[in-house]
Amino acid sequence: MSTEKSHFVTGNAARVAAHRSQHVRIDVSVLPRTADAVDELASQFSTSRAVVVRSLLRFALTNRNWKVQGLLWVDEVSK
């Protein structure tokens, strides 16, 4: 038996369709140190990485007028 997780969605098709009609997936690449910080928060609060990322996004969008103030920094990758 393979230990690799399946990439197929399982469960009630109607429930899955309802979820997908109300939610959007966003794929994002981050630096390892950013992922480490998210994982540390998830561990600290006994929750998942996804919950931490959703919370951080909500916080960022509600506490800053990004359209007016712009971004303050850009992740720099060392070459």
Backbone as a chain_set.jsonl record, in Angstrom:
{"seq": "MSTEKSHFVTGNAARVAAHRSQHVRIDVSVLPRTADAVDELASQFSTSRAVVVRSLLRFALTNRNWKVQGLLWVDEVSK", "coords": {"N": [[0.841, -1.185, 0.0], [0.587, 2.193, -0.844], [2.127, 5.045, 0.664], [1.776, 7.544, -0.193], [-0.244, 10.432, -0.542], [-3.481, 10.649, -2.018], [-4.432, 12.568, -4.865], [-6.967, 12.965, -5.564], [-10.262, 14.233, -5.124], [-12.368, 13.283, -2.559], [-15.526, 12.182, -1.235], [-18.813, 13.575, -0.662], [-20.229, 14.545, -3.63], [-21.984, 16.703, -4.123], [-21.615, 18.276, -1.859], [-18.922, 18.962, -2.136], [-19.039, 20.398, -4.554], [-20.662, 22.539, -3.721], [-18.982, 23.756, -1.829], [-16.832, 24.523, -3.468], [-18.119, 26.384, -5.07], [-18.347, 28.534, -3.451], [-15.86, 29.185, -2.501], [-12.467, 30.064, -3.224], [-9.401, 28.839, -4.434], [-6.092, 29.799, -3.743], [-2.932, 29.716, -4.923], [0.305, 30.134, -3.731], [3.721, 30.979, -3.677], [6.179, 31.024, -1.186], [8.982, 32.239, 0.707], [11.163, 29.945, 2.423], [11.592, 30.735, 5.129], [9.323, 32.226, 5.648], [7.288, 30.313, 5.466], [8.12, 28.761, 7.608], [7.61, 30.524, 9.724], [4.822, 30.706, 9.556], [4.161, 28.038, 10.083], [5.127, 27.866, 12.699], [3.369, 29.605, 14.033], [1.0, 28.183, 13.591], [1.492, 25.887, 15.085], [1.783, 27.025, 17.635], [-0.81, 27.956, 18.111], [-2.259, 25.672, 17.895], [-3.435, 24.817, 15.414], [-4.139, 24.624, 11.868], [-1.924, 25.187, 9.048], [-3.334, 26.362, 6.949], [-5.456, 27.711, 8.266], [-4.005, 29.645, 9.669], [-2.875, 31.13, 7.524], [-5.235, 32.086, 6.268], [-6.184, 33.687, 8.385], [-4.107, 35.587, 8.613], [-4.293, 36.837, 6.104], [-6.905, 37.943, 6.263], [-6.496, 39.733, 8.403], [-4.531, 41.441, 7.288], [-5.956, 42.557, 5.145], [-8.004, 43.928, 6.413], [-6.833, 45.801, 8.033], [-5.317, 47.673, 6.736], [-5.071, 50.066, 4.17], [-4.411, 49.026, 1.345], [-4.687, 49.738, -1.35], [-4.405, 52.48, -1.406], [-2.073, 53.042, 0.144], [-0.14, 51.3, -0.801], [2.379, 48.686, -1.235], [4.774, 47.787, 1.267], [7.124, 46.354, 1.198], [9.098, 43.946, -0.624], [9.588, 40.51, -1.045], [12.886, 39.438, -1.013], [15.042, 37.419, -2.807], [17.964, 35.713, -2.255], [20.687, 35.365, -4.469]], "CA": [[0.0, 0.0, 0.0], [1.383, 3.404, -0.972], [1.942, 6.046, 1.721], [1.564, 8.823, -0.865], [-1.643, 10.859, -0.495], [-4.171, 10.753, -3.296], [-4.761, 13.927, -5.281], [-8.358, 12.965, -5.958], [-11.196, 14.696, -4.112], [-13.318, 12.249, -2.182], [-16.638, 12.679, -0.426], [-20.084, 13.875, -1.295], [-20.008, 15.433, -4.787], [-22.778, 17.924, -3.967], [-20.956, 19.075, -0.829], [-17.696, 19.479, -2.742], [-19.449, 21.422, -5.524], [-21.133, 23.707, -2.97], [-17.803, 24.404, -1.261], [-16.07, 25.161, -4.554], [-18.869, 27.522, -5.614], [-18.264, 29.644, -2.495], [-14.471, 29.391, -2.082], [-11.466, 30.08, -4.281], [-8.052, 28.437, -4.002], [-5.012, 30.688, -4.167], [-1.612, 29.113, -4.743], [1.314, 31.174, -3.561], [5.036, 30.509, -3.262], [6.791, 31.904, -0.193], [10.315, 31.83, 1.143], [11.117, 28.965, 3.513], [11.472, 31.381, 6.446], [7.925, 32.628, 5.801], [6.559, 29.082, 5.764], [8.501, 28.381, 8.973], [6.884, 31.41, 10.642], [3.415, 30.278, 9.522], [4.096, 26.762, 10.796], [5.318, 28.143, 14.119], [2.091, 30.137, 14.527], [0.028, 27.085, 13.588], [1.814, 25.051, 16.238], [1.503, 27.8, 18.841], [-2.256, 28.068, 18.307], [-2.844, 24.339, 17.683], [-4.323, 24.863, 14.256], [-3.472, 24.266, 10.622], [-1.269, 26.229, 8.25], [-4.381, 27.042, 6.173], [-6.163, 28.633, 9.157], [-3.1, 30.774, 9.924], [-2.785, 31.95, 6.305], [-6.51, 32.81, 6.126], [-6.233, 34.72, 9.422], [-3.166, 36.648, 8.245], [-4.873, 37.58, 4.975], [-8.01, 38.754, 6.783], [-5.905, 40.823, 9.184], [-3.872, 42.381, 6.37], [-6.939, 43.255, 4.324], [-8.888, 44.78, 7.215], [-6.099, 46.77, 8.833], [-4.454, 48.516, 5.92], [-5.633, 50.441, 2.887], [-3.356, 48.678, 0.398], [-4.865, 50.436, -2.622], [-3.916, 53.851, -1.247], [-0.744, 53.096, 0.718], [0.79, 50.453, -1.534], [3.118, 47.672, -0.491], [5.953, 48.333, 1.932], [8.331, 45.569, 0.93], [9.025, 42.819, -1.549], [10.509, 39.452, -0.639], [14.094, 39.368, -1.814], [15.634, 36.082, -2.823], [19.404, 35.782, -2.482], [21.133, 34.566, -5.609]], "C": [[0.885, 1.247, 0.0], [1.084, 4.365, 0.175], [1.697, 7.426, 1.125], [0.08, 9.166, -0.855], [-2.212, 10.957, -1.901], [-4.468, 12.211, -3.609], [-6.208, 14.025, -5.735], [-9.23, 13.434, -4.804], [-12.178, 13.567, -3.829], [-14.435, 12.872, -1.36], [-17.859, 12.949, -1.267], [-19.891, 14.909, -2.406], [-20.777, 16.742, -4.65], [-22.136, 18.856, -2.943], [-19.685, 19.721, -1.382], [-18.03, 20.599, -3.724], [-19.921, 22.69, -4.815], [-19.956, 24.477, -2.373], [-17.038, 25.164, -2.345], [-16.801, 26.347, -5.168], [-18.754, 28.752, -4.709], [-16.837, 29.98, -2.072], [-13.537, 29.302, -3.286], [-10.137, 29.635, -3.69], [-7.051, 29.44, -4.557], [-3.698, 29.97, -3.88], [-0.588, 30.227, -4.69], [2.618, 30.512, -3.123], [5.618, 31.522, -2.291], [8.184, 31.373, 0.137], [10.191, 30.827, 2.292], [10.961, 29.602, 4.9], [10.043, 31.859, 6.7], [7.066, 31.417, 6.155], [6.869, 28.616, 7.183], [7.742, 29.228, 9.998], [5.404, 31.026, 10.705], [3.25, 28.974, 10.291], [4.26, 26.945, 12.303], [4.029, 28.696, 14.737], [1.036, 29.036, 14.607], [0.249, 26.18, 14.794], [1.447, 25.756, 17.541], [0.011, 27.833, 19.149], [-2.997, 26.757, 18.052], [-3.871, 24.333, 16.559], [-3.521, 24.511, 13.018], [-2.801, 25.472, 9.967], [-2.327, 27.037, 7.488], [-5.139, 28.06, 7.024], [-5.297, 29.855, 9.444], [-3.039, 31.692, 8.703], [-4.085, 32.733, 6.096], [-6.615, 33.934, 7.147], [-5.314, 35.888, 9.088], [-3.701, 37.485, 7.082], [-6.008, 38.485, 5.431], [-7.489, 39.954, 7.544], [-5.305, 41.883, 8.262], [-4.888, 43.19, 5.574], [-7.834, 44.187, 5.134], [-8.15, 45.88, 7.95], [-5.171, 47.679, 8.033], [-5.143, 48.826, 4.604], [-4.553, 50.256, 1.823], [-3.463, 49.457, -0.897], [-4.311, 51.854, -2.559], [-2.453, 53.866, -0.824], [0.29, 52.248, -0.013], [1.467, 49.424, -0.645], [4.379, 48.28, 0.098], [7.235, 47.606, 1.571], [8.027, 44.488, -0.1], [9.995, 41.786, -1.04], [11.701, 39.45, -1.583], [14.676, 37.966, -1.692], [17.121, 36.254, -3.12], [19.776, 34.882, -3.635], [22.45, 33.918, -5.31]], "O": [[1.835, 1.33, 0.778], [-0.062, 4.491, 0.608], [1.437, 8.379, 1.86], [-0.761, 8.308, -1.124], [-1.508, 11.305, -2.849], [-4.728, 13.0, -2.701], [-6.628, 15.066, -6.239], [-8.983, 13.088, -3.649], [-12.746, 12.975, -4.747], [-14.286, 13.982, -0.848], [-17.918, 12.59, -2.443], [-19.438, 16.024, -2.146], [-20.263, 17.794, -5.03], [-22.114, 20.073, -3.129], [-19.413, 20.892, -1.121], [-17.371, 21.639, -3.724], [-19.613, 23.797, -5.258], [-19.935, 25.707, -2.406], [-16.648, 26.315, -2.149], [-16.16, 27.232, -5.734], [-19.026, 29.873, -5.139], [-16.622, 30.96, -1.358], [-13.789, 28.561, -4.236], [-9.791, 30.013, -2.571], [-7.16, 29.873, -5.704], [-3.391, 29.655, -2.731], [-0.611, 31.15, -5.505], [2.614, 29.597, -2.299], [5.563, 32.728, -2.532], [8.507, 30.214, -0.123], [9.219, 30.861, 3.046], [10.264, 29.052, 5.753], [9.6, 31.893, 7.848], [6.216, 31.491, 7.042], [5.982, 28.131, 7.885], [7.285, 28.712, 11.018], [4.806, 31.02, 11.781], [2.305, 28.823, 11.064], [3.608, 26.26, 13.091], [3.646, 28.299, 15.838], [0.273, 28.966, 15.57], [-0.708, 25.759, 15.445], [0.868, 25.147, 18.44], [-0.389, 27.749, 20.31], [-4.227, 26.738, 18.0], [-5.013, 23.905, 16.732], [-2.352, 24.14, 13.114], [-3.088, 26.622, 10.301], [-2.223, 28.26, 7.394], [-5.435, 29.158, 6.551], [-5.798, 30.979, 9.46], [-3.142, 32.91, 8.844], [-4.04, 33.922, 5.781], [-7.086, 35.022, 6.817], [-5.692, 37.047, 9.26], [-3.571, 38.709, 7.086], [-6.075, 39.651, 5.042], [-7.976, 41.069, 7.361], [-5.545, 43.077, 8.439], [-4.695, 44.386, 5.356], [-8.371, 45.148, 4.583], [-8.782, 46.811, 8.448], [-4.333, 48.374, 8.606], [-5.737, 47.94, 3.989], [-3.868, 51.207, 1.448], [-2.443, 49.806, -1.492], [-3.804, 52.369, -3.556], [-1.664, 54.63, -1.381], [1.49, 52.469, 0.152], [1.164, 49.309, 0.543], [4.983, 49.176, -0.493], [8.318, 48.188, 1.633], [6.875, 44.171, -0.395], [11.109, 42.125, -0.643], [11.541, 39.459, -2.803], [14.781, 37.412, -0.597], [17.492, 36.868, -4.12], [19.254, 33.776, -3.771], [22.992, 33.201, -6.151]]}, "num_chains": 1, "name": "protein.A"}
